[in-house]
Every structure is written in C-alpha cells, then in structure tokens.
Amino acid sequence: MKTIRTQVGIVGAGPAGLILSHLLHLEGIESVVLEMHTRQYVEERVRAGVLEQGVVDLLTQTGVGERLHREAMVHKGIYFRWGDHEHRFDFEELCGKNITVYAQHEVIKDLLAVRFAAKAQIVFEAKDVSLHDIDTKQPRIRYQHNDEECEVVCDFLAGCDGFHGASRKAMPASVLKEYEKVYPFGWLGILAQAPPSSDELIYANHEQGFSLLSMRSPEVQRLYIQVDPEDDISQWPDARIWEQMHLRLGSPNGWRLTEGAIIQKNIAPMRSFVAEPMQFGRMFLAGDAAHIVPATGAKGLNLAAADVYVLMHGITRFYKSGDESLLQRYSNICLRRGWKVQNFSWWMTHMLHRFRGESPYDVKRQWAELDFVTSSRGAATALAENYTGLPLTIEEA
C-alpha cells in the first residue's frame, strides 16, 4: 500500500477543501487533497455565483483575487418584484457593503492555479475513499488511485466532500444529529448565451412561482424558475422555459428579458440541512458535508469559506503553540453562524416562493412581508447585512 504522510488530509477539492489547503499553505502547513472527480469536472461544474464581500476580501488578501477583480461583476444591490411592485435594495447605502458575481467554477480554477503553482498535492479520481481512526492522533484516509491501494496518514482530517461524501458518514451515529427540511419545489436553472437583462439580480414572487434573474458573465445569463421537484427536464422545452421566464419576471415599467441560446438546463431539489456536531476527534466537517442551504440566500460557497476560515486558524494555533482550544470550539463557532444563515435562507425562500395548498390568506400575508421589508429601513438593513455577509470571525460571540 502506498502511504503518504502529511499534516492535514482534506477530502474534497471544492471551495471548502481548496480554500483550506491554500490558507494552510500560507501558514506553512502541509496538506493533501483527495478528489473523486477529474480536474476537468471540478473546473467546469456550474454552481453558485454570488460572493459575499468578506469572501472576496479573503481571496484578495491571500493572492487569489487578480482574475476575480478583472472579470467579476460588482453589484451594489438587488431587486425584488411582486405584483405591480418593484423595489431595489441599495446595499452600499444600507450597510456599506456589496456582493460580487463570479461563478464558483471560476473560483475553483483560480484556487487550483495557485495550489499547483505551490506544488500542492492534489489527487484527482481518488476512488473508494474511507476514513479511519478519526478519534486518534493519527487519522487515516484510504482510497484507490490508478488501481493502487493508497493511504494518507495525517494529524487532522477535513471533510469537505459534500452532502453525499464519506466524511460525515464516518462519524458515529450515536454522536451525529441531523436536521433537515425538504421543500415542496425545485429550481429549474438555465445558462443562456445572452447579455444580462439587468444590472443586478432580480428576485420575483409571482402567482406561477418564484423566478430569479442572475448572471455568470457579461455574455451569459443564469436564470431560475420554481418548478415541481418531480418534473422531468424533458417536460421543459426551451420555448416553455422562456414563456415562464417572461411571465414571472415581467415588470410594470416596460423592462424586457433578453433571450439567448440555452446551453445548459437542469432541475435541482431544494433542502435545508445541518449536521451537529461538525467535528469528532480530529475530523472536522466543512461546507456541504456539514450543511445545505436553499440557494435563495446565495450562501453555499460563502458558508463553506467561513467554516474553513475558522478551521485554518484553529489548526495554525495548534502547530504554533500546541493550543487546541480553538479547534475544540470549531463546531460551536461554525454552527452559530450556520444557523443564522439557515434562518436567512429559509426566510428568503418562504417570502419569495409559492407553496402548495396555500390559501388567499397566506398570499396576502406574504405580500405584507414583502411590503414591510421594502418599506422599513430596519428590515431592509437586516436583509442587506445578511445578504452581503456576516463578518468572518473565529469568535463564538
């Protein structure tokens, strides 16, 4: 069996795993990253595209922001539409921050570039990954690579391998507690080759269901509509998709949606999920391995970055002084932020989507909430602070 010895073993080359590996490298700490997919798959997988200001600042300060600042789109607000109403939240005026639209797979490309420039050990197509001895001082990761049995022996394990990965499953059932909410709808998402129809994101509450206009570049739009999660994508030809996009995103001021060739479309379910605790022994969960949030709040990548920011500081403190106190508090710190993000994402989802079986009362109540958040400075500020991102911190309080 081939054995690799390192300080930190990281499972998963998504945002959480690669940001952690990069941050640790800057502190002089070695890591090995294992990824089940190919490098091409990881670099091309289309996911989230909204970065909080704190995450942009972190990437910039650590040398991963050059292309981001050259190509990304900075947005100073978002729009809400419902009925005959439209409202813009001015983030800079409300809380002094903004958001950046830059696709997750572009962040991945940038991170891989700096990691390989630093001669990082990243193993793609690592198969049959399993974690062992996670409650000891020498946890191990076993996997197959090129038909060879391999093992990583390390001081700490970071489970950054997503909701379906092996890391969370390695935690004893007697320790792990899971919280989940499955929503009665999914999102049909498309990529369209067309310049963005708006200068900023548009969230729309319509009687036919939620819709969202986003973008990935000056040439590509990203759009979503609420659909039945059991729908087959074959039931949604391009003409039907555009019909619903136009209907749900319609504006009283004559604004029109720009169409273009649809180059990708899929239906994704919506769920909220939290695993507690996020650590056991010397294994630490981060990103989607520990929590899932509905995409309405644009928090997936951002919450992953917040997790590994804390984990990096805890591991660094251990190697510098032997102090494990921050590592011992990792789960509490991350869950405190995580549940706030869960609440914000749940709130945005319930305010903007239509639910099966809702009554006229429910719709009126929902519209009253939209009226309040768009007319109260306090409520609008709370939305802006949450959307642009809570501060990255290593403190519990």
C-alpha positions as CSV (number, residue, x, y, z in Angstrom):
1,M,0.0,0.0,0.0
2,K,1.3,3.5,-0.9
3,T,1.4,5.7,2.2
4,I,1.6,9.5,2.2
5,R,2.3,11.4,5.4
6,T,1.1,14.9,5.8
7,Q,-0.2,17.3,8.4
8,V,-3.8,17.8,7.2
9,G,-5.7,15.4,5.0
10,I,-8.5,17.1,3.0
11,V,-11.3,15.1,1.3
12,G,-12.8,17.1,-1.5
13,A,-11.5,19.7,-4.0
14,G,-14.5,22.0,-3.9
15,P,-14.4,25.5,-2.5
16,A,-14.0,24.4,1.1
17,G,-11.2,22.0,0.5
18,L,-9.2,24.2,-1.8
19,I,-9.6,27.4,0.2
20,L,-8.5,25.5,3.3
21,S,-5.5,23.9,1.6
22,H,-4.5,27.4,0.3
23,L,-4.8,29.1,3.7
24,L,-2.9,26.4,5.4
25,H,-0.1,26.6,2.8
26,L,0.3,30.3,3.6
27,E,0.8,29.4,7.2
28,G,3.5,26.8,6.3
29,I,1.2,23.8,7.0
30,E,1.2,20.9,4.5
31,S,-1.9,19.2,3.2
32,V,-3.0,16.6,0.8
33,V,-6.3,17.0,-1.1
34,L,-8.3,14.0,-2.4
35,E,-11.0,14.4,-5.0
36,M,-13.1,11.7,-6.5
37,H,-13.8,13.5,-9.8
38,T,-11.5,14.6,-12.6
39,R,-9.9,18.1,-12.6
40,Q,-11.9,19.0,-15.7
41,Y,-15.2,18.1,-14.0
42,V,-14.3,20.1,-10.9
43,E,-13.3,23.2,-13.0
44,E,-16.4,23.0,-15.2
45,R,-19.2,22.1,-12.7
46,V,-21.6,25.1,-12.7
47,R,-22.7,26.0,-9.2
48,A,-23.2,29.2,-7.2
49,G,-22.1,32.6,-8.5
50,V,-22.6,35.2,-5.7
51,L,-19.7,36.0,-3.4
52,E,-20.0,37.9,-0.1
53,Q,-17.7,40.9,0.3
54,G,-15.9,39.1,3.2
55,V,-15.1,36.2,1.0
56,V,-13.9,38.4,-1.9
57,D,-11.7,40.2,0.7
58,L,-10.3,36.9,1.9
59,L,-9.4,35.7,-1.6
60,T,-7.9,39.1,-2.5
61,Q,-5.8,39.2,0.7
62,T,-4.4,35.7,0.1
63,G,-3.5,36.2,-3.6
64,V,-6.4,34.6,-5.4
65,G,-8.2,37.8,-6.5
66,E,-6.4,39.0,-9.6
67,R,-8.7,37.5,-12.2
68,L,-11.7,37.9,-10.0
69,H,-11.2,41.7,-9.8
70,R,-10.5,41.8,-13.6
71,E,-13.6,39.8,-14.7
72,A,-16.2,39.7,-11.9
73,M,-19.2,42.0,-11.7
74,V,-19.7,44.0,-8.5
75,H,-23.3,44.6,-7.6
76,K,-24.3,47.2,-5.1
77,G,-27.9,45.9,-4.7
78,I,-30.6,43.6,-5.7
79,Y,-34.2,44.0,-7.0
80,F,-37.5,42.5,-5.6
81,R,-40.5,42.2,-7.8
82,W,-44.0,41.1,-6.8
83,G,-47.4,42.0,-8.3
84,D,-47.1,45.5,-9.7
85,H,-44.3,46.4,-7.3
86,E,-40.5,46.7,-7.8
87,H,-38.0,47.7,-5.1
88,R,-34.2,48.0,-5.2
89,F,-32.2,47.3,-2.0
90,D,-29.2,49.6,-2.1
91,F,-26.6,47.6,-0.2
92,E,-23.9,50.3,-0.1
93,E,-26.4,52.8,1.3
94,L,-27.9,50.3,3.8
95,C,-24.8,48.6,5.2
96,G,-21.7,49.9,3.3
97,K,-21.0,46.6,1.5
98,N,-21.7,44.9,-1.8
99,I,-21.7,41.5,-3.5
100,T,-19.6,40.1,-6.4
101,V,-20.9,37.9,-9.2
102,Y,-18.2,35.4,-10.1
103,A,-19.0,31.8,-10.8
104,Q,-17.9,29.1,-8.4
105,H,-16.1,27.1,-11.0
106,E,-14.0,30.2,-11.8
107,V,-13.1,30.4,-8.1
108,I,-12.1,26.8,-8.3
109,K,-9.9,27.4,-11.4
110,D,-8.1,30.3,-9.5
111,L,-7.6,28.2,-6.4
112,L,-6.2,25.2,-8.4
113,A,-3.8,27.5,-10.3
114,V,-2.3,28.9,-7.1
115,R,-2.2,25.5,-5.4
116,F,-0.4,23.8,-8.3
117,A,2.0,26.8,-8.6
118,A,2.9,26.0,-5.0
119,K,3.5,22.3,-5.9
120,A,0.4,21.2,-3.9
121,Q,-0.5,17.5,-3.6
122,I,-4.0,17.2,-5.1
123,V,-5.1,13.7,-6.1
124,F,-8.0,13.6,-8.6
125,E,-10.0,10.5,-9.3
126,A,-9.4,9.1,-5.8
127,K,-11.9,6.2,-5.6
128,D,-13.5,4.3,-2.7
129,V,-12.4,6.9,-0.1
130,S,-12.9,5.9,3.5
131,L,-11.8,7.5,6.8
132,H,-10.3,5.6,9.7
133,D,-9.1,6.2,13.3
134,I,-10.7,9.7,13.3
135,D,-10.7,9.8,17.1
136,T,-7.0,9.2,17.4
137,K,-3.9,11.4,16.9
138,Q,-3.2,9.7,13.6
139,P,-6.3,9.6,11.5
140,R,-6.1,7.9,8.1
141,I,-7.8,8.2,4.7
142,R,-7.8,5.2,2.4
143,Y,-8.5,5.3,-1.3
144,Q,-7.7,3.8,-4.6
145,H,-5.9,5.7,-7.3
146,N,-4.8,4.2,-10.7
147,D,-5.7,0.7,-9.4
148,E,-3.4,1.1,-6.4
149,E,-4.3,1.0,-2.7
150,C,-3.3,4.2,-1.1
151,E,-3.4,5.8,2.4
152,V,-2.9,9.3,3.8
153,V,-1.8,9.4,7.4
154,C,-2.2,12.9,9.0
155,D,-2.7,14.9,12.2
156,F,-6.1,16.3,11.2
157,L,-8.8,15.4,8.7
158,A,-11.0,18.0,6.9
159,G,-14.2,16.5,5.5
160,C,-15.0,18.9,2.6
161,D,-16.6,16.2,0.3
162,G,-20.2,17.5,0.1
163,F,-23.5,16.2,1.2
164,H,-23.0,12.7,-0.3
165,G,-19.4,12.3,0.7
166,A,-17.7,9.8,3.0
167,S,-16.7,12.2,5.8
168,R,-19.9,12.7,7.6
169,K,-20.7,9.0,7.3
170,A,-17.5,8.3,9.3
171,M,-18.9,9.9,12.4
172,P,-20.5,7.6,14.9
173,A,-24.3,7.5,14.7
174,S,-24.5,7.9,18.4
175,V,-22.8,11.3,18.1
176,L,-24.2,12.7,15.0
177,K,-27.6,14.6,14.9
178,E,-29.0,15.7,11.6
179,Y,-31.7,18.4,10.9
180,E,-33.4,18.5,7.6
181,K,-36.2,20.4,5.8
182,V,-37.2,19.3,2.3
183,Y,-39.1,22.0,0.3
184,P,-42.0,21.0,-1.9
185,F,-40.4,22.6,-5.0
186,G,-37.2,22.6,-7.0
187,W,-35.4,25.1,-9.2
188,L,-35.1,24.7,-12.9
189,G,-31.9,26.6,-13.8
190,I,-30.6,27.5,-17.2
191,L,-27.5,29.1,-18.7
192,A,-28.3,31.3,-21.7
193,Q,-25.9,32.9,-24.1
194,A,-27.2,36.4,-23.8
195,P,-26.0,39.6,-22.1
196,P,-27.6,40.1,-18.7
197,S,-31.0,41.7,-18.9
198,S,-30.4,43.6,-15.7
199,D,-27.6,45.4,-14.0
200,E,-28.3,43.4,-10.8
201,L,-30.1,40.3,-9.6
202,I,-33.9,40.2,-9.7
203,Y,-35.9,38.1,-7.3
204,A,-39.6,37.8,-8.3
205,N,-42.6,36.4,-6.5
206,H,-45.3,35.5,-9.0
207,E,-48.5,33.6,-8.8
208,Q,-47.0,30.9,-11.1
209,G,-44.0,30.6,-8.7
210,F,-40.6,32.2,-7.9
211,S,-38.1,33.3,-10.5
212,L,-34.6,34.7,-10.4
213,L,-32.5,36.5,-12.9
214,S,-28.8,36.2,-12.3
215,M,-25.7,36.2,-14.5
216,R,-22.3,34.5,-14.8
217,S,-20.5,36.9,-17.1
218,P,-21.2,39.8,-19.4
219,E,-22.2,37.3,-22.1
220,V,-24.0,34.6,-20.1
221,Q,-27.2,34.8,-18.0
222,R,-28.2,32.4,-15.2
223,L,-31.9,32.2,-14.7
224,Y,-34.2,30.0,-12.4
225,I,-37.8,29.3,-12.1
226,Q,-39.7,27.4,-9.3
227,V,-41.0,24.0,-10.5
228,D,-42.3,20.7,-9.2
229,P,-39.2,18.8,-7.9
230,E,-40.6,15.6,-9.6
231,D,-40.7,17.3,-13.1
232,D,-38.6,15.8,-15.8
233,I,-36.4,18.3,-17.6
234,S,-37.7,16.8,-20.9
235,Q,-41.1,18.4,-20.0
236,W,-39.5,21.8,-20.2
237,P,-38.6,22.6,-23.8
238,D,-36.8,25.9,-24.4
239,A,-39.9,27.7,-25.6
240,R,-41.8,26.8,-22.4
241,I,-38.9,28.0,-20.2
242,W,-38.7,31.4,-21.9
243,E,-42.5,31.8,-21.7
244,Q,-42.4,31.3,-17.9
245,M,-39.3,33.5,-17.5
246,H,-41.1,36.3,-19.3
247,L,-44.3,35.8,-17.4
248,R,-42.7,35.6,-13.9
249,L,-40.1,38.3,-14.4
250,G,-42.4,40.8,-16.1
251,S,-42.1,44.4,-14.9
252,P,-44.6,47.2,-14.8
253,N,-42.0,49.7,-16.2
254,G,-41.7,48.0,-19.6
255,W,-38.5,46.1,-18.9
256,R,-37.9,43.1,-21.2
257,L,-36.0,39.9,-20.7
258,T,-33.2,39.2,-23.3
259,E,-33.4,35.7,-24.7
260,G,-30.5,33.6,-26.0
261,A,-29.4,30.1,-26.8
262,I,-29.9,27.8,-23.7
263,I,-26.6,26.0,-23.3
264,Q,-27.4,24.1,-20.0
265,K,-30.6,23.3,-18.1
266,N,-31.3,21.1,-15.1
267,I,-33.8,20.8,-12.1
268,A,-32.4,20.8,-8.6
269,P,-34.3,20.0,-5.4
270,M,-34.4,22.4,-2.5
271,R,-33.5,21.5,1.0
272,S,-32.1,22.8,4.3
273,F,-29.7,20.5,6.2
274,V,-27.5,20.8,9.3
275,A,-25.2,18.2,10.9
276,E,-24.3,18.6,14.5
277,P,-21.6,18.5,15.7
278,M,-19.3,19.4,12.9
279,Q,-16.3,17.6,14.5
280,F,-15.4,14.3,16.0
281,G,-12.0,13.5,17.3
282,R,-9.6,15.0,14.8
283,M,-12.0,15.1,11.9
284,F,-13.8,18.4,11.0
285,L,-16.7,18.8,8.6
286,A,-16.9,21.9,6.4
287,G,-19.1,23.2,3.6
288,D,-21.8,21.0,2.2
289,A,-20.6,18.0,4.2
290,A,-22.0,19.8,7.2
291,H,-24.8,21.9,5.9
292,I,-27.0,22.7,2.9
293,V,-29.0,25.9,2.4
294,P,-31.6,26.7,-0.2
295,A,-29.9,28.8,-3.0
296,T,-32.3,31.7,-2.4
297,G,-29.9,33.3,0.1
298,A,-26.8,32.7,-2.1
299,K,-24.8,31.3,0.8
300,G,-23.4,27.8,-0.1
301,L,-19.8,28.8,-1.1
302,N,-19.7,31.7,1.4
303,L,-20.7,29.5,4.3
304,A,-18.0,26.9,3.3
305,A,-15.4,29.7,3.2
306,A,-16.4,30.8,6.7
307,D,-16.1,27.2,8.0
308,V,-12.5,26.8,6.8
309,Y,-11.5,30.2,7.9
310,V,-12.2,29.1,11.4
311,L,-10.6,25.7,10.9
312,M,-7.4,27.2,9.4
313,H,-7.0,29.4,12.5
314,G,-7.5,26.5,14.8
315,I,-5.0,24.3,13.1
316,T,-2.5,27.1,12.8
317,R,-2.8,27.9,16.5
318,F,-2.2,24.2,17.3
319,Y,1.0,24.0,15.3
320,K,2.3,27.3,16.6
321,S,1.6,26.8,20.3
322,G,0.0,23.4,20.9
323,D,-3.2,25.2,21.9
324,E,-6.3,23.1,20.8
325,S,-8.9,25.4,22.4
326,L,-10.0,26.9,19.1
327,L,-10.2,23.5,17.4
328,Q,-12.4,22.3,20.3
329,R,-14.7,25.2,19.7
330,Y,-14.8,24.8,15.9
331,S,-18.2,23.3,15.8
332,N,-19.8,25.8,18.2
333,I,-18.4,28.8,16.2
334,C,-19.4,27.5,12.8
335,L,-22.9,26.3,13.9
336,R,-23.6,29.7,15.4
337,R,-23.0,31.4,12.1
338,G,-24.5,28.4,10.2
339,W,-27.9,28.6,11.9
340,K,-28.1,32.3,11.2
341,V,-27.5,31.6,7.6
342,Q,-30.1,28.8,7.7
343,N,-32.6,31.2,9.1
344,F,-31.9,33.9,6.5
345,S,-32.1,31.4,3.6
346,W,-35.3,29.9,5.0
347,W,-36.8,33.4,5.4
348,M,-35.9,34.4,1.8
349,T,-37.3,31.2,0.5
350,H,-40.6,31.5,2.3
351,M,-41.0,35.1,1.4
352,L,-40.5,34.6,-2.4
353,H,-41.9,31.2,-3.3
354,R,-45.4,29.9,-3.7
355,F,-46.3,26.8,-1.6
356,R,-48.7,24.0,-2.4
357,G,-52.1,24.4,-0.7
358,E,-51.5,28.0,0.3
359,S,-54.7,30.0,0.9
360,P,-55.5,33.6,-0.2
361,Y,-54.7,34.5,3.4
362,D,-51.2,33.1,3.0
363,V,-50.6,35.1,-0.2
364,K,-51.8,38.3,1.5
365,R,-49.6,37.7,4.5
366,Q,-46.6,37.1,2.2
367,W,-47.2,40.3,0.3
368,A,-47.4,42.2,3.6
369,E,-44.0,40.8,4.5
370,L,-42.6,42.0,1.1
371,D,-44.2,45.4,1.7
372,F,-42.6,45.6,5.2
373,V,-39.1,44.6,4.2
374,T,-39.2,47.1,1.3
375,S,-40.6,50.0,3.3
376,S,-38.8,49.6,6.6
377,R,-35.2,50.8,6.7
378,G,-34.5,48.5,9.7
379,A,-35.9,45.4,7.9
380,A,-34.1,46.4,4.6
381,T,-30.8,46.8,6.5
382,A,-31.2,43.4,8.1
383,L,-31.7,41.9,4.6
384,A,-28.7,43.8,3.3
385,E,-26.4,42.8,6.2
386,N,-27.3,39.1,5.8
387,Y,-27.1,39.1,2.0
388,T,-23.7,40.8,1.8
389,G,-22.4,38.6,4.5
390,L,-21.8,38.4,8.2
391,P,-18.2,39.2,9.2
392,L,-15.7,36.3,9.1
393,T,-14.8,35.5,12.7
394,I,-13.2,32.9,14.9
395,E,-15.3,34.0,17.9
396,E,-18.4,32.4,19.3
397,A,-20.0,35.6,20.4
